[in-house]
Amino acid sequence: MLAVLAGALAMPVAALAGNGGAGENTAASAGRQRLIPLQPLIDKAKKGDIILLRPGHYAGNVVIDKPITLAGDGPRDRIVIDAQGRGSVLVLKTDGATIRNLTLVNSGDQYNDLDAGVQVRGNFNIIKDVRIDECLFGIDLQQASNNIIKRNEISSKKSLSLGLRGDGIRLWYSRNNRIRNNTLHHIRDFVVWYSADNIIADNVTSEGRYGLHFMYSKYNLVENNQYMRNSVGIYLMYSDSVVVRNNRIVQAIGAAGIGIGFKEASNLDILDNQVLYNSTGLYLDVSPFQPETTNRIYRNTIAFNDIGVRFLNDWHGNLFRDNRFMNNIRQVTVSTFATARRNVWEGNYWDDYQGYDRNGDGIGDTPYRLFVYADRIWMDVKPAAFFKGTPVLTMLDFLERLAPFSDPLLMLEDKKPRISPDFEPLTKDYAGQGGNVGKVLDTFGQTTGETKAGTSLEDFDPFGLKRDDIGRARP
């Protein structure tokens, strides 16, 4: 294995350091300097070689077609590869390459060409500790499997409006990828299309449109992520058997703001998430969709939202157990004049429960019942939504409760309401509950006759990612 110090071959080290200090190494400063050709070094490298780039500015539009390592030998922000506004900065057309400790800037702006920081068109590649800035798309994986995307910082072209930016990370027909510990901001979406058995964990996504958007994708795991100030936190569309657990979704606000949304999505596990300060906490549109399936919504904290849970219509098959509903303006609503009673509501904490626990078992003596009174006006008459939560509608609701002119609509009933938000959940081991556990966590991603996948939830490190060094050898 050969290690090449790229700076030594291209020009003197002093010339590679740039014209200013580390703080000046931005996309703008890169454009003022002569770019060092990088493609010739790639072409000369052999399989297994390590190319170490010293601080400097290098020309982008690089195609890597062999399993090599391309890494920065110094502070990441001082090792810049610049596409100068044309095409993608790097394109991986190989298996087993590693990209590490670099800054990639200034991709083109062509959506049809998916101009990106990195286009991945192979398997078993590693992209880690890379900063991608002013690139239309961040990392685009297309028919690419078993790749590791780790500890990268990604943003799109900030001068573009939200809907015109590209996706920070995009998976298309890609399986068994590990996407961990990345920071994405000022992007459009993070999308997973037609892709299975991927693990998306410990990432932070903010200031975008869809923090995470699934389309036609099964058997993916989403855990320990943070989604902040996006238009929508997580949206699962036509996607089944996805596990969403231990995530924090905050401040998806605006008219279309949703913490976690489901459209025709089945056999989901929504577990131990914090859904806070959103226009709508959970939004369900004809979910679950597949016959005889359920969605299991357990142990989530749904708090400080305008609406805690919103159903598009009178649907069924969702199991709400051991959740905490606190400080929402409306706990549960249905967009049509219908109820949510065809779902299971059991053992949840409701901060507006008005009951007692005489025997001290932690369960209210009477069921929690949520009725629809006059405050329904804000949903039935769209202009009245402006007055949602105002004293006027609150007073109407109060008067209707005192002397109802007609029987109120029973929205839902929880026969075992928790008396305190601190309780021992009954769903710690939920296998066998609900009649349809599907692909539970202990078998997620393992080889089955159906998926032909060979992954598992076990933490694995086949490429030595847990070592921060790359075994660099000096020439």
Secondary structure, DSSP 4 states (H G I P E B T S, - for coil): --EEEHHHHHS-HHHHT-SS-GGG-SHHHHHTSPPBP-HHHHHH--TT-EEEEPSEEEE--EEE-SS-EEEESS-GGGEEEE-TTSS-SEEE-SSS-EEES-EEE-----TTTT-EEEEE-SSS-EEES-EEES-SEEEEEES--S-EEES-EE---TTS-GGGS--SEEEES--S-EEES-EEES-SEEEEES--S-EEES-EEESSSEEEEEES--S-EEES-EEES-SEEEEEES--S-EEES-EEE---STT-EEEEEES--S-EEES-EEES-SEEEEEES-S-STT--EEEES-EEES-SEEEEESSS---EEEES-EEES-SEEEEESSS---TTSEEES-EETT-----TT-SSB-SS-EEEEE-GGGHHHHSGGGGGGTTSHHHHHHHHHHHHS-SSPPEEEEEESS-BSSSS---S-SS-TTGGG---S-GGGTT---TTT-----SS---TT-TT-S-------
